[in-house]
Amino acid sequence: MEDKLLTLKEVADILRVNERTVFRLIHGQNARGVKLPATKIGTWRISQKALTDFLVSNTNLRVLKRQGNKK
């Protein structure tokens, strides 16, 4: 199975945040990224698996029981 590498913009669009926020997540080691030596400053990528792992470990899921109407 191929794990696609996403750009910071793609991740930012998925999370609905600014690219700078994604960059801070990587540098704060909250999310795992890969720096490619494509330019002087480098180009960052995040794998789909790393993004999924980040979301799973940082999401607080709460299941609410739905109660029926009492009459």
CHARMM internal coordinates of N, CA and C (Angstrom, degrees):
IC EDIT
DIST 1 N 1 CA 1.4524
DIST 1 CA 1 C 1.5293
ANGL 1 N 1 CA 1 C 108.95
DIST 1 C 2 N 1.3031
ANGL 1 CA 1 C 2 N 116.64
DIHE 1 N 1 CA 1 C 2 N 128.37
DIST 2 N 2 CA 1.4577
ANGL 1 C 2 N 2 CA 122.12
DIHE 1 CA 1 C 2 N 2 CA -178.89
DIST 2 CA 2 C 1.5241
ANGL 2 N 2 CA 2 C 110.04
DIHE 1 C 2 N 2 CA 2 C -84.62
DIST 2 C 3 N 1.3238
ANGL 2 CA 2 C 3 N 115.93
DIHE 2 N 2 CA 2 C 3 N 133.91
DIST 3 N 3 CA 1.4584
ANGL 2 C 3 N 3 CA 121.54
DIHE 2 CA 2 C 3 N 3 CA 179.26
DIST 3 CA 3 C 1.5262
ANGL 3 N 3 CA 3 C 107.93
DIHE 2 C 3 N 3 CA 3 C -103.22
DIST 3 C 4 N 1.3047
ANGL 3 CA 3 C 4 N 117.12
DIHE 3 N 3 CA 3 C 4 N 105.57
DIST 4 N 4 CA 1.4602
ANGL 3 C 4 N 4 CA 122.36
DIHE 3 CA 3 C 4 N 4 CA -176.31
DIST 4 CA 4 C 1.5281
ANGL 4 N 4 CA 4 C 110.65
DIHE 3 C 4 N 4 CA 4 C -67.42
DIST 4 C 5 N 1.3356
ANGL 4 CA 4 C 5 N 115.57
DIHE 4 N 4 CA 4 C 5 N 139.27
DIST 5 N 5 CA 1.4578
ANGL 4 C 5 N 5 CA 121.11
DIHE 4 CA 4 C 5 N 5 CA 174.81
DIST 5 CA 5 C 1.5197
ANGL 5 N 5 CA 5 C 108.75
DIHE 4 C 5 N 5 CA 5 C -92.57
DIST 5 C 6 N 1.3180
ANGL 5 CA 5 C 6 N 116.02
DIHE 5 N 5 CA 5 C 6 N 129.30
DIST 6 N 6 CA 1.4629
ANGL 5 C 6 N 6 CA 122.52
DIHE 5 CA 5 C 6 N 6 CA -178.18
DIST 6 CA 6 C 1.5230
ANGL 6 N 6 CA 6 C 110.09
DIHE 5 C 6 N 6 CA 6 C -103.24
DIST 6 C 7 N 1.3296
ANGL 6 CA 6 C 7 N 116.62
DIHE 6 N 6 CA 6 C 7 N 145.24
DIST 7 N 7 CA 1.4584
ANGL 6 C 7 N 7 CA 120.97
DIHE 6 CA 6 C 7 N 7 CA 175.02
DIST 7 CA 7 C 1.5245
ANGL 7 N 7 CA 7 C 109.12
DIHE 6 C 7 N 7 CA 7 C -76.98
DIST 7 C 8 N 1.3287
ANGL 7 CA 7 C 8 N 116.01
DIHE 7 N 7 CA 7 C 8 N 166.70
DIST 8 N 8 CA 1.4623
ANGL 7 C 8 N 8 CA 119.57
DIHE 7 CA 7 C 8 N 8 CA 176.82
DIST 8 CA 8 C 1.5225
ANGL 8 N 8 CA 8 C 110.27
DIHE 7 C 8 N 8 CA 8 C -60.85
DIST 8 C 9 N 1.3293
ANGL 8 CA 8 C 9 N 116.65
DIHE 8 N 8 CA 8 C 9 N -37.52
DIST 9 N 9 CA 1.4677
ANGL 8 C 9 N 9 CA 120.45
DIHE 8 CA 8 C 9 N 9 CA 179.63
DIST 9 CA 9 C 1.5216
ANGL 9 N 9 CA 9 C 110.66
DIHE 8 C 9 N 9 CA 9 C -64.01
DIST 9 C 10 N 1.3304
ANGL 9 CA 9 C 10 N 117.15
DIHE 9 N 9 CA 9 C 10 N -43.53
DIST 10 N 10 CA 1.4670
ANGL 9 C 10 N 10 CA 120.36
DIHE 9 CA 9 C 10 N 10 CA 179.22
DIST 10 CA 10 C 1.5309
ANGL 10 N 10 CA 10 C 111.17
DIHE 9 C 10 N 10 CA 10 C -62.16
DIST 10 C 11 N 1.3312
ANGL 10 CA 10 C 11 N 116.28
DIHE 10 N 10 CA 10 C 11 N -43.30
DIST 11 N 11 CA 1.4662
ANGL 10 C 11 N 11 CA 120.16
DIHE 10 CA 10 C 11 N 11 CA 178.82
DIST 11 CA 11 C 1.5230
ANGL 11 N 11 CA 11 C 110.04
DIHE 10 C 11 N 11 CA 11 C -65.53
DIST 11 C 12 N 1.3409
ANGL 11 CA 11 C 12 N 116.47
DIHE 11 N 11 CA 11 C 12 N -42.49
DIST 12 N 12 CA 1.4670
ANGL 11 C 12 N 12 CA 120.77
DIHE 11 CA 11 C 12 N 12 CA 178.95
DIST 12 CA 12 C 1.5250
ANGL 12 N 12 CA 12 C 110.58
DIHE 11 C 12 N 12 CA 12 C -60.63
DIST 12 C 13 N 1.3231
ANGL 12 CA 12 C 13 N 117.24
DIHE 12 N 12 CA 12 C 13 N -40.70
DIST 13 N 13 CA 1.4677
ANGL 12 C 13 N 13 CA 120.83
DIHE 12 CA 12 C 13 N 13 CA 178.46
DIST 13 CA 13 C 1.5298
ANGL 13 N 13 CA 13 C 111.00
DIHE 12 C 13 N 13 CA 13 C -64.74
DIST 13 C 14 N 1.3231
ANGL 13 CA 13 C 14 N 116.83
DIHE 13 N 13 CA 13 C 14 N -41.22
DIST 14 N 14 CA 1.4672
ANGL 13 C 14 N 14 CA 120.94
DIHE 13 CA 13 C 14 N 14 CA 179.41
DIST 14 CA 14 C 1.5240
ANGL 14 N 14 CA 14 C 110.65
DIHE 13 C 14 N 14 CA 14 C -63.69
DIST 14 C 15 N 1.3400
ANGL 14 CA 14 C 15 N 116.27
DIHE 14 N 14 CA 14 C 15 N -44.46
DIST 15 N 15 CA 1.4639
ANGL 14 C 15 N 15 CA 121.17
DIHE 14 CA 14 C 15 N 15 CA -177.23
DIST 15 CA 15 C 1.5250
ANGL 15 N 15 CA 15 C 113.24
DIHE 14 C 15 N 15 CA 15 C -84.50
DIST 15 C 16 N 1.3308
ANGL 15 CA 15 C 16 N 115.58
DIHE 15 N 15 CA 15 C 16 N -9.61
DIST 16 N 16 CA 1.4718
ANGL 15 C 16 N 16 CA 122.18
DIHE 15 CA 15 C 16 N 16 CA -177.05
DIST 16 CA 16 C 1.5264
ANGL 16 N 16 CA 16 C 111.58
DIHE 15 C 16 N 16 CA 16 C 58.68
DIST 16 C 17 N 1.3315
ANGL 16 CA 16 C 17 N 113.72
DIHE 16 N 16 CA 16 C 17 N 47.93
DIST 17 N 17 CA 1.4608
ANGL 16 C 17 N 17 CA 121.35
DIHE 16 CA 16 C 17 N 17 CA 175.79
DIST 17 CA 17 C 1.5253
ANGL 17 N 17 CA 17 C 108.27
DIHE 16 C 17 N 17 CA 17 C -131.75
DIST 17 C 18 N 1.3244
ANGL 17 CA 17 C 18 N 116.07
DIHE 17 N 17 CA 17 C 18 N 175.00
DIST 18 N 18 CA 1.4539
ANGL 17 C 18 N 18 CA 122.02
DIHE 17 CA 17 C 18 N 18 CA 178.01
DIST 18 CA 18 C 1.5323
ANGL 18 N 18 CA 18 C 109.67
DIHE 17 C 18 N 18 CA 18 C -77.51
DIST 18 C 19 N 1.3284
ANGL 18 CA 18 C 19 N 116.47
DIHE 18 N 18 CA 18 C 19 N 152.01
DIST 19 N 19 CA 1.4632
ANGL 18 C 19 N 19 CA 120.71
DIHE 18 CA 18 C 19 N 19 CA 177.77
DIST 19 CA 19 C 1.5272
ANGL 19 N 19 CA 19 C 111.23
DIHE 18 C 19 N 19 CA 19 C -58.01
DIST 19 C 20 N 1.3189
ANGL 19 CA 19 C 20 N 116.34
DIHE 19 N 19 CA 19 C 20 N -34.97
DIST 20 N 20 CA 1.4664
ANGL 19 C 20 N 20 CA 120.95
DIHE 19 CA 19 C 20 N 20 CA 179.77
DIST 20 CA 20 C 1.5398
ANGL 20 N 20 CA 20 C 110.75
DIHE 19 C 20 N 20 CA 20 C -62.16
DIST 20 C 21 N 1.3245
ANGL 20 CA 20 C 21 N 116.53
DIHE 20 N 20 CA 20 C 21 N -35.51
DIST 21 N 21 CA 1.4641
ANGL 20 C 21 N 21 CA 120.94
DIHE 20 CA 20 C 21 N 21 CA 177.52
DIST 21 CA 21 C 1.5256
ANGL 21 N 21 CA 21 C 110.28
DIHE 20 C 21 N 21 CA 21 C -63.85
DIST 21 C 22 N 1.3226
ANGL 21 CA 21 C 22 N 117.10
DIHE 21 N 21 CA 21 C 22 N -42.21
DIST 22 N 22 CA 1.4641
ANGL 21 C 22 N 22 CA 121.34
DIHE 21 CA 21 C 22 N 22 CA 177.97
DIST 22 CA 22 C 1.5303
ANGL 22 N 22 CA 22 C 109.49
DIHE 21 C 22 N 22 CA 22 C -63.30
DIST 22 C 23 N 1.3232
ANGL 22 CA 22 C 23 N 116.60
DIHE 22 N 22 CA 22 C 23 N -42.81
DIST 23 N 23 CA 1.4598
ANGL 22 C 23 N 23 CA 121.98
DIHE 22 CA 22 C 23 N 23 CA 178.46
DIST 23 CA 23 C 1.5313
ANGL 23 N 23 CA 23 C 110.31
DIHE 22 C 23 N 23 CA 23 C -59.14
DIST 23 C 24 N 1.3267
ANGL 23 CA 23 C 24 N 117.07
DIHE 23 N 23 CA 23 C 24 N -42.69
DIST 24 N 24 CA 1.4698
ANGL 23 C 24 N 24 CA 121.39
DIHE 23 CA 23 C 24 N 24 CA 178.61
DIST 24 CA 24 C 1.5305
ANGL 24 N 24 CA 24 C 111.20
DIHE 23 C 24 N 24 CA 24 C -66.05
DIST 24 C 25 N 1.3258
ANGL 24 CA 24 C 25 N 117.20
DIHE 24 N 24 CA 24 C 25 N -36.97
DIST 25 N 25 CA 1.4689
ANGL 24 C 25 N 25 CA 120.41
DIHE 24 CA 24 C 25 N 25 CA 177.42
DIST 25 CA 25 C 1.5266
ANGL 25 N 25 CA 25 C 110.77
DIHE 24 C 25 N 25 CA 25 C -61.48
DIST 25 C 26 N 1.3308
ANGL 25 CA 25 C 26 N 116.06
DIHE 25 N 25 CA 25 C 26 N -40.02
DIST 26 N 26 CA 1.4652
ANGL 25 C 26 N 26 CA 120.48
DIHE 25 CA 25 C 26 N 26 CA 179.35
DIST 26 CA 26 C 1.5272
ANGL 26 N 26 CA 26 C 109.94
DIHE 25 C 26 N 26 CA 26 C -67.81
DIST 26 C 27 N 1.3162
ANGL 26 CA 26 C 27 N 116.28
DIHE 26 N 26 CA 26 C 27 N -47.53
DIST 27 N 27 CA 1.4641
ANGL 26 C 27 N 27 CA 119.50
DIHE 26 CA 26 C 27 N 27 CA -176.90
DIST 27 CA 27 C 1.5229
ANGL 27 N 27 CA 27 C 112.66
DIHE 26 C 27 N 27 CA 27 C -71.60
DIST 27 C 28 N 1.3035
ANGL 27 CA 27 C 28 N 117.25
DIHE 27 N 27 CA 27 C 28 N -24.98
DIST 28 N 28 CA 1.4593
ANGL 27 C 28 N 28 CA 120.68
DIHE 27 CA 27 C 28 N 28 CA 174.79
DIST 28 CA 28 C 1.5153
ANGL 28 N 28 CA 28 C 111.65
DIHE 27 C 28 N 28 CA 28 C -82.84
DIST 28 C 29 N 1.3232
ANGL 28 CA 28 C 29 N 116.10
DIHE 28 N 28 CA 28 C 29 N 2.83
DIST 29 N 29 CA 1.4586
ANGL 28 C 29 N 29 CA 124.85
DIHE 28 CA 28 C 29 N 29 CA -179.79
DIST 29 CA 29 C 1.5191
ANGL 29 N 29 CA 29 C 112.59
DIHE 28 C 29 N 29 CA 29 C 59.89
DIST 29 C 30 N 1.3250
ANGL 29 CA 29 C 30 N 116.30
DIHE 29 N 29 CA 29 C 30 N 26.71
DIST 30 N 30 CA 1.4618
ANGL 29 C 30 N 30 CA 120.52
DIHE 29 CA 29 C 30 N 30 CA 173.79
DIST 30 CA 30 C 1.5198
ANGL 30 N 30 CA 30 C 110.42
DIHE 29 C 30 N 30 CA 30 C -84.27
DIST 30 C 31 N 1.3207
ANGL 30 CA 30 C 31 N 116.05
DIHE 30 N 30 CA 30 C 31 N -26.20
DIST 31 N 31 CA 1.4625
ANGL 30 C 31 N 31 CA 121.67
DIHE 30 CA 30 C 31 N 31 CA 177.07
DIST 31 CA 31 C 1.5258
ANGL 31 N 31 CA 31 C 107.25
DIHE 30 C 31 N 31 CA 31 C -130.79
DIST 31 C 32 N 1.3139
ANGL 31 CA 31 C 32 N 116.72
DIHE 31 N 31 CA 31 C 32 N 147.60
DIST 32 N 32 CA 1.4606
ANGL 31 C 32 N 32 CA 120.78
DIHE 31 CA 31 C 32 N 32 CA -178.11
DIST 32 CA 32 C 1.5153
ANGL 32 N 32 CA 32 C 110.34
DIHE 31 C 32 N 32 CA 32 C -94.47
DIST 32 C 33 N 1.3191
ANGL 32 CA 32 C 33 N 115.01
DIHE 32 N 32 CA 32 C 33 N 125.03
DIST 33 N 33 CA 1.4526
ANGL 32 C 33 N 33 CA 120.60
DIHE 32 CA 32 C 33 N 33 CA 179.45
DIST 33 CA 33 C 1.5143
ANGL 33 N 33 CA 33 C 110.92
DIHE 32 C 33 N 33 CA 33 C -127.62
DIST 33 C 34 N 1.3305
ANGL 33 CA 33 C 34 N 115.20
DIHE 33 N 33 CA 33 C 34 N 165.69
DIST 34 N 34 CA 1.4568
ANGL 33 C 34 N 34 CA 122.38
DIHE 33 CA 33 C 34 N 34 CA 179.14
DIST 34 CA 34 C 1.5161
ANGL 34 N 34 CA 34 C 107.80
DIHE 33 C 34 N 34 CA 34 C -122.50
DIST 34 C 35 N 1.3325
ANGL 34 CA 34 C 35 N 116.29
DIHE 34 N 34 CA 34 C 35 N 129.93
DIST 35 N 35 CA 1.4581
ANGL 34 C 35 N 35 CA 120.55
DIHE 34 CA 34 C 35 N 35 CA 178.18
DIST 35 CA 35 C 1.5220
ANGL 35 N 35 CA 35 C 108.73
DIHE 34 C 35 N 35 CA 35 C -97.27
DIST 35 C 36 N 1.3281
ANGL 35 CA 35 C 36 N 115.99
DIHE 35 N 35 CA 35 C 36 N 118.66
DIST 36 N 36 CA 1.4541
ANGL 35 C 36 N 36 CA 121.36
DIHE 35 CA 35 C 36 N 36 CA 178.03
DIST 36 CA 36 C 1.5266
ANGL 36 N 36 CA 36 C 108.63
DIHE 35 C 36 N 36 CA 36 C -93.92
DIST 36 C 37 N 1.3209
ANGL 36 CA 36 C 37 N 118.29
DIHE 36 N 36 CA 36 C 37 N 138.06
DIST 37 N 37 CA 1.4627
ANGL 36 C 37 N 37 CA 120.54
DIHE 36 CA 36 C 37 N 37 CA -178.36
DIST 37 CA 37 C 1.5316
ANGL 37 N 37 CA 37 C 112.70
DIHE 36 C 37 N 37 CA 37 C -82.35
DIST 37 C 38 N 1.3099
ANGL 37 CA 37 C 38 N 117.11
DIHE 37 N 37 CA 37 C 38 N 46.89
DIST 38 N 38 CA 1.4640
ANGL 37 C 38 N 38 CA 121.47
DIHE 37 CA 37 C 38 N 38 CA -176.12
DIST 38 CA 38 C 1.5241
ANGL 38 N 38 CA 38 C 112.81
DIHE 37 C 38 N 38 CA 38 C -77.76
DIST 38 C 39 N 1.3168
ANGL 38 CA 38 C 39 N 117.12
DIHE 38 N 38 CA 38 C 39 N -28.92
DIST 39 N 39 CA 1.4564
ANGL 38 C 39 N 39 CA 121.13
DIHE 38 CA 38 C 39 N 39 CA -179.29
DIST 39 CA 39 C 1.5193
ANGL 39 N 39 CA 39 C 108.95
DIHE 38 C 39 N 39 CA 39 C -135.92
DIST 39 C 40 N 1.3340
ANGL 39 CA 39 C 40 N 116.48
DIHE 39 N 39 CA 39 C 40 N 178.65
DIST 40 N 40 CA 1.4664
ANGL 39 C 40 N 40 CA 120.26
DIHE 39 CA 39 C 40 N 40 CA 179.07
DIST 40 CA 40 C 1.5246
ANGL 40 N 40 CA 40 C 111.49
DIHE 39 C 40 N 40 CA 40 C -56.06
DIST 40 C 41 N 1.3216
ANGL 40 CA 40 C 41 N 116.42
DIHE 40 N 40 CA 40 C 41 N -46.92
DIST 41 N 41 CA 1.4624
ANGL 40 C 41 N 41 CA 119.53
DIHE 40 CA 40 C 41 N 41 CA -177.03
DIST 41 CA 41 C 1.5267
ANGL 41 N 41 CA 41 C 112.34
DIHE 40 C 41 N 41 CA 41 C -88.11
DIST 41 C 42 N 1.3183
ANGL 41 CA 41 C 42 N 116.96
DIHE 41 N 41 CA 41 C 42 N -6.24
DIST 42 N 42 CA 1.4588
ANGL 41 C 42 N 42 CA 120.19
DIHE 41 CA 41 C 42 N 42 CA 179.51
DIST 42 CA 42 C 1.5185
ANGL 42 N 42 CA 42 C 111.86
DIHE 41 C 42 N 42 CA 42 C 85.66
DIST 42 C 43 N 1.2880
ANGL 42 CA 42 C 43 N 115.19
DIHE 42 N 42 CA 42 C 43 N 158.24
DIST 43 N 43 CA 1.4507
ANGL 42 C 43 N 43 CA 122.31
DIHE 42 CA 42 C 43 N 43 CA 179.24
DIST 43 CA 43 C 1.5185
ANGL 43 N 43 CA 43 C 107.56
DIHE 42 C 43 N 43 CA 43 C -122.76
DIST 43 C 44 N 1.3171
ANGL 43 CA 43 C 44 N 116.17
DIHE 43 N 43 CA 43 C 44 N 126.92
DIST 44 N 44 CA 1.4576
ANGL 43 C 44 N 44 CA 121.04
DIHE 43 CA 43 C 44 N 44 CA -176.88
DIST 44 CA 44 C 1.5164
ANGL 44 N 44 CA 44 C 111.71
DIHE 43 C 44 N 44 CA 44 C -93.63
DIST 44 C 45 N 1.3329
ANGL 44 CA 44 C 45 N 116.01
DIHE 44 N 44 CA 44 C 45 N 144.25
DIST 45 N 45 CA 1.4565
ANGL 44 C 45 N 45 CA 123.41
DIHE 44 CA 44 C 45 N 45 CA 175.23
DIST 45 CA 45 C 1.5253
ANGL 45 N 45 CA 45 C 108.18
DIHE 44 C 45 N 45 CA 45 C -136.79
DIST 45 C 46 N 1.3208
ANGL 45 CA 45 C 46 N 114.96
DIHE 45 N 45 CA 45 C 46 N 150.04
DIST 46 N 46 CA 1.4613
ANGL 45 C 46 N 46 CA 121.80
DIHE 45 CA 45 C 46 N 46 CA 175.32
DIST 46 CA 46 C 1.5246
ANGL 46 N 46 CA 46 C 107.18
DIHE 45 C 46 N 46 CA 46 C -127.83
DIST 46 C 47 N 1.3233
ANGL 46 CA 46 C 47 N 115.98
DIHE 46 N 46 CA 46 C 47 N 130.92
DIST 47 N 47 CA 1.4633
ANGL 46 C 47 N 47 CA 118.80
DIHE 46 CA 46 C 47 N 47 CA 179.49
DIST 47 CA 47 C 1.5272
ANGL 47 N 47 CA 47 C 109.38
DIHE 46 C 47 N 47 CA 47 C -74.01
DIST 47 C 48 N 1.3189
ANGL 47 CA 47 C 48 N 115.16
DIHE 47 N 47 CA 47 C 48 N 155.03
DIST 48 N 48 CA 1.4664
ANGL 47 C 48 N 48 CA 119.64
DIHE 47 CA 47 C 48 N 48 CA 177.80
DIST 48 CA 48 C 1.5247
ANGL 48 N 48 CA 48 C 110.18
DIHE 47 C 48 N 48 CA 48 C -59.87
DIST 48 C 49 N 1.3305
ANGL 48 CA 48 C 49 N 117.07
DIHE 48 N 48 CA 48 C 49 N -38.10
DIST 49 N 49 CA 1.4637
ANGL 48 C 49 N 49 CA 120.64
DIHE 48 CA 48 C 49 N 49 CA 179.68
DIST 49 CA 49 C 1.5245
ANGL 49 N 49 CA 49 C 110.66
DIHE 48 C 49 N 49 CA 49 C -65.02
DIST 49 C 50 N 1.3280
ANGL 49 CA 49 C 50 N 117.62
DIHE 49 N 49 CA 49 C 50 N -43.22
DIST 50 N 50 CA 1.4700
ANGL 49 C 50 N 50 CA 120.61
DIHE 49 CA 49 C 50 N 50 CA 179.08
DIST 50 CA 50 C 1.5225
ANGL 50 N 50 CA 50 C 110.46
DIHE 49 C 50 N 50 CA 50 C -62.78
DIST 50 C 51 N 1.3325
ANGL 50 CA 50 C 51 N 116.94
DIHE 50 N 50 CA 50 C 51 N -38.83
DIST 51 N 51 CA 1.4631
ANGL 50 C 51 N 51 CA 120.58
DIHE 50 CA 50 C 51 N 51 CA 177.91
DIST 51 CA 51 C 1.5271
ANGL 51 N 51 CA 51 C 110.23
DIHE 50 C 51 N 51 CA 51 C -65.47
DIST 51 C 52 N 1.3283
ANGL 51 CA 51 C 52 N 116.64
DIHE 51 N 51 CA 51 C 52 N -44.82
DIST 52 N 52 CA 1.4631
ANGL 51 C 52 N 52 CA 120.80
DIHE 51 CA 51 C 52 N 52 CA 178.54
DIST 52 CA 52 C 1.5252
ANGL 52 N 52 CA 52 C 110.87
DIHE 51 C 52 N 52 CA 52 C -61.90
DIST 52 C 53 N 1.3273
ANGL 52 CA 52 C 53 N 116.92
DIHE 52 N 52 CA 52 C 53 N -44.97
DIST 53 N 53 CA 1.4677
ANGL 52 C 53 N 53 CA 120.99
DIHE 52 CA 52 C 53 N 53 CA 178.36
DIST 53 CA 53 C 1.5245
ANGL 53 N 53 CA 53 C 110.88
DIHE 52 C 53 N 53 CA 53 C -59.97
DIST 53 C 54 N 1.3259
ANGL 53 CA 53 C 54 N 116.72
DIHE 53 N 53 CA 53 C 54 N -42.81
DIST 54 N 54 CA 1.4645
ANGL 53 C 54 N 54 CA 121.54
DIHE 53 CA 53 C 54 N 54 CA 178.76
DIST 54 CA 54 C 1.5255
ANGL 54 N 54 CA 54 C 110.29
DIHE 53 C 54 N 54 CA 54 C -60.88
DIST 54 C 55 N 1.3346
ANGL 54 CA 54 C 55 N 116.57
DIHE 54 N 54 CA 54 C 55 N -46.56
DIST 55 N 55 CA 1.4638
ANGL 54 C 55 N 55 CA 120.53
DIHE 54 CA 54 C 55 N 55 CA -178.34
DIST 55 CA 55 C 1.5232
ANGL 55 N 55 CA 55 C 111.64
DIHE 54 C 55 N 55 CA 55 C -64.96
DIST 55 C 56 N 1.3217
ANGL 55 CA 55 C 56 N 116.62
DIHE 55 N 55 CA 55 C 56 N -42.45
DIST 56 N 56 CA 1.4655
ANGL 55 C 56 N 56 CA 120.43
DIHE 55 CA 55 C 56 N 56 CA -179.61
DIST 56 CA 56 C 1.5265
ANGL 56 N 56 CA 56 C 110.65
DIHE 55 C 56 N 56 CA 56 C -64.31
DIST 56 C 57 N 1.3156
ANGL 56 CA 56 C 57 N 117.30
DIHE 56 N 56 CA 56 C 57 N -43.68
DIST 57 N 57 CA 1.4660
ANGL 56 C 57 N 57 CA 119.95
DIHE 56 CA 56 C 57 N 57 CA -176.89
DIST 57 CA 57 C 1.5245
ANGL 57 N 57 CA 57 C 113.11
DIHE 56 C 57 N 57 CA 57 C -76.18
DIST 57 C 58 N 1.3269
ANGL 57 CA 57 C 58 N 117.26
DIHE 57 N 57 CA 57 C 58 N -15.15
DIST 58 N 58 CA 1.4658
ANGL 57 C 58 N 58 CA 120.03
DIHE 57 CA 57 C 58 N 58 CA -177.90
DIST 58 CA 58 C 1.5219
ANGL 58 N 58 CA 58 C 113.42
DIHE 57 C 58 N 58 CA 58 C -115.96
DIST 58 C 59 N 1.3214
ANGL 58 CA 58 C 59 N 116.41
DIHE 58 N 58 CA 58 C 59 N 13.85
DIST 59 N 59 CA 1.4563
ANGL 58 C 59 N 59 CA 120.49
DIHE 58 CA 58 C 59 N 59 CA 179.60
DIST 59 CA 59 C 1.5192
ANGL 59 N 59 CA 59 C 108.84
DIHE 58 C 59 N 59 CA 59 C -108.97
DIST 59 C 60 N 1.2993
ANGL 59 CA 59 C 60 N 115.46
DIHE 59 N 59 CA 59 C 60 N 129.08
DIST 60 N 60 CA 1.4556
ANGL 59 C 60 N 60 CA 120.93
DIHE 59 CA 59 C 60 N 60 CA 178.36
DIST 60 CA 60 C 1.5237
ANGL 60 N 60 CA 60 C 107.16
DIHE 59 C 60 N 60 CA 60 C -99.00
DIST 60 C 61 N 1.3213
ANGL 60 CA 60 C 61 N 115.66
DIHE 60 N 60 CA 60 C 61 N 100.89
DIST 61 N 61 CA 1.4606
ANGL 60 C 61 N 61 CA 120.15
DIHE 60 CA 60 C 61 N 61 CA -179.06
DIST 61 CA 61 C 1.5170
ANGL 61 N 61 CA 61 C 109.68
DIHE 60 C 61 N 61 CA 61 C -89.05
DIST 61 C 62 N 1.2897
ANGL 61 CA 61 C 62 N 114.59
DIHE 61 N 61 CA 61 C 62 N 132.55
DIST 62 N 62 CA 1.4589
ANGL 61 C 62 N 62 CA 119.67
DIHE 61 CA 61 C 62 N 62 CA -179.29
DIST 62 CA 62 C 1.5205
ANGL 62 N 62 CA 62 C 107.94
DIHE 61 C 62 N 62 CA 62 C -129.98
DIST 62 C 63 N 1.2875
ANGL 62 CA 62 C 63 N 115.47
DIHE 62 N 62 CA 62 C 63 N 124.10
DIST 63 N 63 CA 1.4567
ANGL 62 C 63 N 63 CA 120.17
DIHE 62 CA 62 C 63 N 63 CA -179.58
DIST 63 CA 63 C 1.5228
ANGL 63 N 63 CA 63 C 108.22
DIHE 62 C 63 N 63 CA 63 C -98.71
DIST 63 C 64 N 1.3004
ANGL 63 CA 63 C 64 N 114.67
DIHE 63 N 63 CA 63 C 64 N 123.49
DIST 64 N 64 CA 1.4627
ANGL 63 C 64 N 64 CA 120.06
DIHE 63 CA 63 C 64 N 64 CA 179.18
DIST 64 CA 64 C 1.5148
ANGL 64 N 64 CA 64 C 109.06
DIHE 63 C 64 N 64 CA 64 C -104.47
DIST 64 C 65 N 1.3137
ANGL 64 CA 64 C 65 N 115.73
DIHE 64 N 64 CA 64 C 65 N 133.32
DIST 65 N 65 CA 1.4565
ANGL 64 C 65 N 65 CA 119.73
DIHE 64 CA 64 C 65 N 65 CA 176.40
DIST 65 CA 65 C 1.5148
ANGL 65 N 65 CA 65 C 108.05
DIHE 64 C 65 N 65 CA 65 C -82.47
DIST 65 C 66 N 1.2914
ANGL 65 CA 65 C 66 N 114.50
DIHE 65 N 65 CA 65 C 66 N 133.35
DIST 66 N 66 CA 1.4596
ANGL 65 C 66 N 66 CA 119.48
DIHE 65 CA 65 C 66 N 66 CA 178.88
DIST 66 CA 66 C 1.5202
ANGL 66 N 66 CA 66 C 108.29
DIHE 65 C 66 N 66 CA 66 C -90.91
DIST 66 C 67 N 1.3015
ANGL 66 CA 66 C 67 N 114.51
DIHE 66 N 66 CA 66 C 67 N 125.28
DIST 67 N 67 CA 1.4598
ANGL 66 C 67 N 67 CA 119.06
DIHE 66 CA 66 C 67 N 67 CA 179.54
DIST 67 CA 67 C 1.5217
ANGL 67 N 67 CA 67 C 108.90
DIHE 66 C 67 N 67 CA 67 C -101.00
DIST 67 C 68 N 1.3120
ANGL 67 CA 67 C 68 N 115.15
DIHE 67 N 67 CA 67 C 68 N 139.52
DIST 68 N 68 CA 1.4580
ANGL 67 C 68 N 68 CA 120.24
DIHE 67 CA 67 C 68 N 68 CA 178.71
DIST 68 CA 68 C 1.5217
ANGL 68 N 68 CA 68 C 111.22
DIHE 67 C 68 N 68 CA 68 C -73.71
DIST 68 C 69 N 1.3102
ANGL 68 CA 68 C 69 N 116.09
DIHE 68 N 68 CA 68 C 69 N 163.01
DIST 69 N 69 CA 1.4759
ANGL 68 C 69 N 69 CA 121.13
DIHE 68 CA 68 C 69 N 69 CA 177.96
DIST 69 CA 69 C 1.5165
ANGL 69 N 69 CA 69 C 109.54
DIHE 68 C 69 N 69 CA 69 C -68.58
DIST 69 C 70 N 1.3119
ANGL 69 CA 69 C 70 N 115.86
DIHE 69 N 69 CA 69 C 70 N 133.78
DIST 70 N 70 CA 1.4655
ANGL 69 C 70 N 70 CA 120.59
DIHE 69 CA 69 C 70 N 70 CA 176.89
DIST 70 CA 70 C 1.5186
ANGL 70 N 70 CA 70 C 107.63
DIHE 69 C 70 N 70 CA 70 C -102.52
DIST 70 C 71 N 1.3052
ANGL 70 CA 70 C 71 N 115.54
DIHE 70 N 70 CA 70 C 71 N 123.57
DIST 71 N 71 CA 1.4700
ANGL 70 C 71 N 71 CA 119.72
DIHE 70 CA 70 C 71 N 71 CA -179.23
DIST 71 CA 71 C 1.4830
ANGL 71 N 71 CA 71 C 110.60
DIHE 70 C 71 N 71 CA 71 C -117.10
END
COOR INIT
IC SEED 1 N 1 CA 1 C
IC BUILD
